Amino acid sequence: MTETGLQSLPDDFRCLAIETSSAVSSIAACAGTHVARAEYGSPGEQSRQVYACVRDVLRDVSLDLSDLDCIAFGAGPGGFTGLRVGAAVAQSLAFGNELRVCSVSSLAVLAAGAMRRHAASVVAACVDARMGEAYLGIYRSGAGALVAAGVDRLVDPTNFILPSDSEPSLFAVGGGWSAYPEMLQANASNLSTIEMDALPDASDLLILAASQFAAGRTISPHEAVPNYVRNDVTS
């Protein structure tokens, strides 16, 4: 167990994690507790950069794609272009190597990072959805796993109030809180700490993927599609 209450990586777990929902994309691979990570921030030629990072992190943990148990990707919500790239790469690599896929909420990944860094137990993860809206998800750590308190959703920052049954010590994480200060002010009494500059990270995605894989919650490659949350996404 880690200090956050989330389980650590199993010694025999081998996974590639792709998190491309935010301005800084990250790729990580693990061979048990041996983890390698790479990131890039340039939006240009995302597919090329993802594949280069995949090659690098797998080399650093001495694995081939065929050695993996599964491939995990951050399904969103987040930036539409990045989500499409991440899902497409996960699909392609999983199809080509007959691997199962772990689809993980990018807000859950963001929350897991806050739990790892700050031992937070209940996290309100929020990112800017543009067009005057925000994506928000509330997560708790318990019994060695991350538990969602409802579904990730699109909220109107001008009138959003955390549920009345929310604990008074929610840890707020993500750029959505800084993008919409009126929402932060309206919910300040329920928030204990705020970390506005954090982004979802593939290293935390590995932890959540390990839990999903152990529970048998994987999908086939063709099911690896983004969760945009916002309905009016054009192709």
N, C-alpha and C positions, 0 to 999 in steps of 0.2 A: 504493500500500500504506500502511496505517496502521502505527503503531508496534507494534501487537499481532500483525501478520502477517495479519490479516483484510483483505480488499479494501475499499477505500473505495467510496462510491457512484459509479456511472457517470454521466457527464455527461448522458446521454440517458434515464436511468431515472426514471419517474414512478410513484409508489406511495403508497397510503394504508395505514398500519399500525395495527392495533387490538390492544392488549394489556390484557386485563381479568382476568387470572388472580389478581391479588393485591389487597391492601387499598387500594392506590392504582392506579387505572387510568390509562393514558396512550394518547394518540392522536397519531400523527405523519404528516406527509406530506412528500414530497420531489419537487422538480423538479430533477433532477440533484443537485448538492451543496447546493442551497438547501433547508433543512429547517425545518419549523415543527412545534412540539410543544405539546400541551396535556394537562392531567391533572385528575383529580378524585378525591376521597377519600370522598365520601358514598355509602353503599350504596343510598340511596333513589332510585327512579326512574332506574335505571341506563341504560335505553334512551334516555330523553330526554337525559340528560347526554352519552352517547356521540354521538348525532346532533348535538348542539350543538357538541361538540368537533370532529367531522368537518367541519362547516360552517366553523368558525373556522380550522382548519389549512389547509384547501384554499384558503380566501380568502387566507391569508397567503403561500401560494406561487403564487398566481394560476393555480390549476387548477380545472377542473370535473371531476366524476366521469368524464365521457366522455373526458377527456384522459388518464386513467390507463392504465398498462400492466397493472396487476394490483392486487388488494387482498390484504394479508397480515394474518393474525391469529394471536395466540398461542393455540395449541390446548390448552394445559395440559401437565402437570397443574397443578392449583391449585384455587381456590374454585369450587365447582360452579355457583353462580348467575352469577358473573362470566363463567365460560367459556361458559355458555349464551347470555348476552347478546352476548358478542363474536362467537361463531359465527353467531348469528342476524343480527346487523347485517352481518357480512361477506357472508353468503348473500344477504341482501336487496339490498344495494348492488351486488353482483356480478351477480346475476340481472337487475336493472333496467338495468344498463349493459353487459351482455354481456362481462363481464370474467372472466379467469381468477383463481384464488385460490392464494396460497402459504400452506400450513398449516405453522406452525413451532412446535417445542417451546418452551414457556415456560421450561423449564430451560435450553435452549440459549440463549435470549434473556438469561437471567440470567448464564450463563457468558460470553456475548459482552460483556456490560457489564463484567465483571471483567477481561477481556482488554483492553478499551479503556482502563479507568481505571488498571490496574496492570501492563500488559504481561505478564500471566500467560499461560503457554503450556499448562498443563494445569489444568483447573478441576473441582472437585467441587461441583456446584450442588445445594443441598438446601433444601427448604421443608417446613414443618409440614403434614402431611396430616390432623391431628387424630386422635382416637381412638387415641392412643398410637403413631402411625405417621408415617413421613416419606417424601416423594418425593425420589429422588436420581438424578442423571445425571452422568456424567463426560465431559468434552469436551476436545479438544485443538485447537490451531490449527496448521494446516500447509497449505502450497501455496495460501495465500490463502483458505482456507476453514475452517469449523468442522467438526470430525470427531467423531462420537459414538463413545465407547468402550463399545459396547453400547446397550441400550435404556433409556429412563427406567423406573424401577421403584419399587415400594412396598417399604419396608424396615422392619424392626422395630428401633428404635433401641437396644433393650436388648441386642441380640446382633449388631448389624451390624459387620462388619470389612471395610475396603476390600480389594479383591483383592490377593493376594500379589505380583502383578506390577505393582502401582501404583507410579508414580514417587514417590520420597521428597519431592518438592517440589510436591505438589498444593496449589493455591490453593483454599481453602474459602470458598464464598459462599452466603449465604441464611440466612433465619431458622430453618431446620430445625436448624442447628448450635447455635443458642442455645436453642431449645426443648427440645433433648435433650442436656444437657451430658454425660451418660454416654457417648453416641455420640462426642462430640467428644473426650473424654478417652481412649476406647479407640483412637481413630485418630490421636492427636496426633503420633505419630512419622512419619506419612506426610503431614502438613500443614505447609506452610511459613508461610502467612499466612491470616488469617481475616477476612472482612468479613461480619458477621452481619446488618447492617441494610439490605442492598441488596435491591432489588426488580427484577423484569423491566421493561424500559423500551421503549416503542415506537420510540425512536430507534435502539436496537440491533436491534430487529426489522427495521427497514428494511435494514440491512446484510445480514442473513441472507437476507431476501427477495430482494435483488438477486442474490445468488449462486444461489439456487434458480431464479429466473426465467431467468437466463442459461443455466442448465443444462437448462432445459425441464421442471423439476420443479414443475409447477403442477397444480391439480385444478379440476374444474368446480364451480360454486357448490353444487350439491346434495351434494357430497362434503365440504363445509366443516362438519365436526362436531367437537365437543370430544374430546380424548383424556384421559379421566378417570384412566386407569391403574388406579384402584380399580374393581373389577368391580361391587360392589353399590350402584350409583347408581340411585336411584329417580327417575322423571320427575315 
